[in-house]
Amino acid sequence: MIYYHISYTNPLSHLLTIRITISDNKEQELYLQLPSWRPGRYELQNFAQKLSKVSATANGAAVTIKKVTKDKWLVENAGAGSVVIEYSFYARQMDAGGSWLDEQQLYLNPINCLMAVEGRKAEPCQLQLALPDQYEIACGLQVLEKFTLQASDYHELVDAPLFASDNLQQTKYEVNGLPFYIWIQGDCQPDWLKIKEDFEAFTKEQLELFGDFPVSEYHFLNQILPYRYYHGVEHGNSTVITLGPAELLMSWGLYKEFVGVSSHELFHTWNIKKIRPVEMLPYDYAQENYFRTGYIAEGITTYYGDYLLARSGFFTAAQYFEELNTTLQRYYVDYGHHNLSVADSSFDLWLDGYKAGIPDRKVSIYVKGALTALLLDLQLRKVTDNRANLDQVLVRLWNDFGKQDIGYSEQDYERLVQEVAGSDFTAYFENYIYGTTPIEEALTEALQFVGCTLQKTESQLLTEQLYGFKTVADGTAVKVTALAPGSPASQVLSLDDELIALNGRKLEQNLQPLLSTTNTGAPVAITLFRDKRLRKVHLQPNNQTYYSKFTIEKRADATGQEQENFRLWLKQEF
C-alpha cells in the first residue's frame, strides 16, 4: 500500500503540502516519477514546474533526494523500512485538467501532483485529505471513511479528480440500475429537473449503443465559473467540465454546450478510457505516447457526442445540423486539411496539436475526425442498405478490445470496418484518413443517401471571398489574421499587417462597405503598416474564391426511401 496525504495551511497561497509514505521499502535506490502529461491532452505539460521543497526521510532520518530528470527523483541509500517524501504543490490552474485551491474549495487532478513509486504502481493506494469538517467530497474513488479515499492502483488514483467544498450541489439519476451523479461547484441556479431529463436521455442512448457500461457508477464534476469558459476532460468513471458564465448556464446557448460536452465526455468512458490505442495500454506518463488513431479516440467521440443528442431527442434535426455546420466551418476556416492527414495530425498532437502552430500546417483531429466519422457512418449505411453502420464498428471495438483490456491498432480498426461493411473500404482510409483528398465530393454523395446535400456558398465578406484574407478589428486598427494559400492577398499581405486605408480612404470599421462600392474588377490600393513601416500594396481578384462556406441541408427532392434512411440515421422524421 502506498499512502498519500494532502493538507494546506493558507488556502490563499494555493500551496498544498503532499506527503507520500512508502511502507515496506526494499530498495536502496528508490525512484519516484511525476507524470509529464495527462491522458486526454496529448502534449507534455511538465507538472514538475509547480513542485517545490522536495525532501525525504527513511525510517525517520533525513536522506538525500535528487532529480535525475526534469520530473523524476532518486532517493539514495533509502534502505529497508518506511520512506516518506514531502513537497509543496502550487494549485492555481482552473481548467478541466488542472488543480485549484482557495478559501472556497479544493479541486484536485491527482495526476498533476502525485508521484508514482517506480516498480509499485500496481499496489493499492490510499489518499487522505486534511480538510475543514464541513466539506463534502465529490470523487469517483472508493470512500473508506470521511476524507479518506482508496484506489486499486496508481493508475486509478491519478485518474480520479475530486472536488471538496461546503457548497457543492448534487443530483443523481439512474439508467439500467447504474447511478450517475451530477455535481456542481459554482454560483449558479441549475434547473435540476431539466438537467436530469436531458442527461438521462443521452445516457440511455449511449448504453443502448454499447449494451453495457465499463464502470459501476459515474460522476459528472462541473466547475461552473463566473466567466466565459469551455473545457472538459474524461476519466475512468468521471469527467471534469469547466463552463461559464454561471448566470447563463440554463440559457440555450450555454446549456446546449453543457449537455454537449457532457455527452462527449461520457462517450469517452468507452472510447479511449477502455477502447484504447495499443500504444497507450498502459499509459506511460513519463514521455510521449505517440499514436495515429486520434481520429478514432477524439474524432468519433466528437461526432457521437452531438449525434447521440439528436438520436435521444435533445436536438431537433435542424439544431443538430447547426452543430454539424459549425464543425464544417471549423474545418474550412484554414487550409491545413490540404497539407497533413488526420492520421499524421494525430501523431503530431504531441508537437502542436493544441496550439495554432504555423498557418495551414495541420488539421484538427476533432473536426476532421468528426467529419470522417460522419462520412464513414453514412457510407456503411449506404453500402449495406442500412444493415450496418458505425455503431456496429464501435460495438466490435468494445467487445473485442475494450472489454478484453487489449489495445487496438490502426490495422485492427481498418479490419473491423471492412468486416462490418462486407466490402472494400481501402479507398476511404487512403483518401480521407491517411491522405488529404478533399472530402466534399464523397460527403455530398453520402448525404444523398439520407436525403441531404452539402451546400457551398461564398463568403459574404469580400476580403475573404475575392482576395483571400481574414481580418480582426483591434481597437481602431484592422489587422490581417489569415491568408489563403495562392490567393491575391497571400502575394502582397502578411500576417499582422495593420490596414489603414483603401484607395486613399481611411479605414474606420468600414473596410467591407468600402469594398462593396468599389470596382473590384480593378486593382484596389491598400495602405498599411508592417513592422511599423508604411507601405502600399495593390490587390486584384484572380477569378477564384476563398474561404467558402459549407452547410448540410435537406433536399427538397428527397425520395421516400431517402427520407426513411434519414429516420433510421437520426431517429427523427425527415
Order of alpha helices (4+ residues) and beta strands (2+ residues): beta-beta-beta-beta-beta-beta-beta-beta-beta-beta-beta-beta-beta-beta-beta-alpha-beta-beta-beta-alpha-beta-beta-beta-alpha-alpha-alpha-alpha-alpha-alpha-alpha-alpha-alpha-beta-beta-beta-alpha-beta-beta-alpha-beta-beta-beta-alpha
